[in-house]
Amino acid sequence: MTTGAPSEGSAPPWLSLDPDEELRWQGGPRIQTVIPGAVAGIVIVALAVAVPQIPTWLAVFGVVPPVATYLWVRNTDYVVTTGGLYRKSGIVSRRVTAIEYDSLQNVSYSQGVIGNLRGWGTVEFDTAGGESKEMSFPRVDDPRSVQQLVEEEIARHRGEGGDRDLPGTVEQWEAVLEEVRALRVALQGRTGE
């Protein structure tokens, strides 16, 4: 998986792109995300072996945190295309979430102290009408470049000026303008202005 830079590879097998949609970036959580699970597993094993009141066979449960975290990391994918954002997760089942650029309101990234030192963080996406973060890409390398890439795609999608193309023809909008002017004249005549 590539992180932090536009991707030249092919789309992951779980994602079917539209004919005119291109892959721009794909990534996932950093493998170092497994470290806290591994530490928890070591602590469980150490306690089961060192504390006489705890049955030794409970050391088997020390395998659960690192394995579960590893499976989560390996089964979570993030993708940015020219059509939108995708997040796939799931170990036993698969859940794919997609957001099109039309509905994106804000893109931000955050880095904690360790993430700032190590160059990783979380990219968050707000959608129109959403009360909270609709999607995020947690624990990615170089979150700022991912944020910038998504913002570039939003600008490209909406047009260079950031405005969306208006529906209708020039003639239709001129007719609307004439109607608004007529309404204004009628209202001014009613109010005596």
C-alpha positions in Angstrom: 0.0 0.0 0.0 1.2 3.5 -0.8 0.9 6.2 1.7 1.3 10.0 1.5 1.6 10.2 -2.3 -0.6 9.7 -5.3 -0.8 6.1 -6.2 -0.1 4.6 -9.6 -1.3 1.1 -8.6 -4.5 -0.6 -9.3 -7.6 -0.4 -7.2 -8.0 -3.0 -4.5 -10.2 -6.0 -5.4 -13.0 -5.0 -3.1 -13.5 -1.7 -5.0 -15.0 -1.4 -8.4 -14.3 2.0 -10.0 -16.5 3.7 -12.5 -15.0 3.7 -16.0 -13.9 7.4 -15.7 -12.8 7.1 -12.0 -9.1 6.9 -11.3 -7.2 5.8 -8.1 -5.3 8.7 -6.5 -4.2 7.3 -3.2 -4.6 4.1 -1.1 -3.3 3.3 2.3 -4.3 2.0 5.7 -3.4 2.2 9.4 0.3 2.0 10.2 1.5 -1.5 11.1 3.0 0.1 14.3 -0.6 0.4 15.5 -0.1 -3.2 16.6 2.5 -2.2 19.3 0.0 -1.3 22.0 -1.8 -4.6 21.5 1.5 -6.5 21.7 2.4 -4.7 24.9 -1.0 -5.6 26.4 -0.4 -9.2 25.3 3.0 -9.3 27.0 1.5 -7.9 30.2 -1.2 -10.5 30.2 1.3 -13.3 29.7 3.6 -11.9 32.3 0.9 -11.6 34.9 -0.4 -15.1 34.2 3.1 -16.6 34.7 4.3 -14.4 37.5 1.2 -14.2 39.8 0.5 -17.5 41.5 -3.2 -16.7 42.1 -3.8 -16.5 38.3 -4.0 -19.8 36.5 -1.1 -20.2 34.1 -3.4 -21.3 31.2 -4.8 -17.7 31.1 -1.5 -16.7 29.4 -3.2 -17.9 26.2 -5.3 -14.8 26.3 -2.2 -12.8 25.9 -2.3 -13.6 22.2 -5.7 -12.0 21.7 -4.8 -8.2 21.8 -1.9 -8.3 19.3 -3.7 -10.7 17.0 -6.9 -8.7 17.0 -5.1 -5.4 16.4 -3.0 -7.0 13.6 -6.2 -8.3 11.9 -7.8 -4.9 12.2 -4.8 -3.2 10.6 -4.5 -5.7 7.8 -8.3 -5.6 7.0 -8.7 -1.8 7.0 -8.1 0.1 3.7 -8.5 3.7 2.8 -8.8 4.9 -0.8 -9.0 8.3 -2.5 -10.2 8.3 -6.1 -11.2 11.0 -8.6 -14.8 10.2 -7.6 -14.7 10.1 -3.9 -13.4 8.5 -0.7 -13.7 4.9 0.4 -13.0 3.1 3.7 -13.1 -0.7 3.9 -13.0 -2.5 7.3 -14.0 -5.8 8.7 -12.3 -9.1 9.7 -15.1 -11.6 9.3 -17.5 -9.5 7.3 -16.7 -6.5 5.1 -18.0 -2.9 5.4 -17.3 -0.3 2.7 -18.2 3.3 3.4 -18.1 5.8 0.5 -18.4 9.6 0.3 -18.6 11.6 -2.9 -16.9 15.0 -3.1 -20.3 16.7 -3.6 -21.2 16.0 0.0 -17.9 16.9 1.6 -17.9 20.1 3.7 -14.6 20.0 5.5 -11.3 18.0 5.5 -9.0 18.2 8.5 -6.2 16.3 10.0 -4.9 15.9 13.5 -1.7 14.6 15.1 -1.0 13.8 18.7 2.4 14.4 20.3 3.7 11.0 19.2 2.1 11.2 15.8 3.6 14.6 15.2 7.1 13.2 16.1 6.6 10.1 13.9 4.7 11.7 11.0 1.3 10.0 11.4 -2.2 11.1 12.3 -5.8 11.0 11.4 -7.6 12.6 8.5 -11.3 13.5 9.2 -14.0 14.2 6.7 -17.2 16.2 7.5 -20.2 15.9 5.2 -23.1 18.3 4.5 -25.7 18.0 7.1 -23.6 15.6 9.2 -23.6 16.2 12.9 -20.2 14.5 13.5 -17.2 13.2 11.5 -18.7 11.0 8.8 -15.5 9.2 7.9 -11.9 9.2 9.1 -8.6 7.6 8.1 -7.0 7.0 11.4 -3.3 6.3 11.9 -2.1 7.1 8.4 1.4 8.3 7.4 1.7 11.9 6.4 -1.9 12.9 7.1 -1.3 16.5 5.8 -0.5 15.3 2.3 -3.7 13.1 2.3 -5.7 16.1 3.4 -4.2 18.3 0.7 -4.8 15.6 -2.0 -8.5 15.4 -1.0 -8.8 19.2 -1.0 -7.3 19.3 -4.5 -9.8 16.6 -5.7 -12.7 18.6 -4.1 -11.5 21.8 -5.9 -11.0 19.9 -9.2 -14.4 18.2 -8.9 -16.2 21.5 -8.2 -14.3 23.5 -10.7 -11.2 25.7 -10.3 -13.0 28.5 -8.6 -14.6 26.1 -6.2 -18.1 26.7 -7.6 -20.2 23.9 -9.0 -21.6 24.1 -12.5 -25.1 25.6 -12.4 -27.9 23.7 -14.0 -29.7 25.1 -17.0 -28.8 27.3 -19.9 -28.0 31.0 -20.1 -31.4 31.6 -21.7 -33.1 29.9 -18.8 -31.2 31.9 -16.2 -32.0 35.1 -18.2 -35.7 34.2 -18.0 -35.4 33.7 -14.3 -33.7 37.1 -14.0 -36.5 38.8 -15.9 -39.1 37.1 -13.6 -37.3 38.3 -10.5 -37.1 41.9 -11.9 -40.8 41.8 -12.6 -41.6 40.6 -9.1 -39.4 43.4 -7.7 -41.2 46.0 -9.7 -44.6 44.6 -8.6 -43.6 44.5 -5.0 -42.2 48.1 -5.1 -45.5 49.2 -6.6 -47.5 47.6 -3.8 -45.4 49.0 -1.0 -45.3 52.5 -2.6 -41.6 52.7 -2.8 
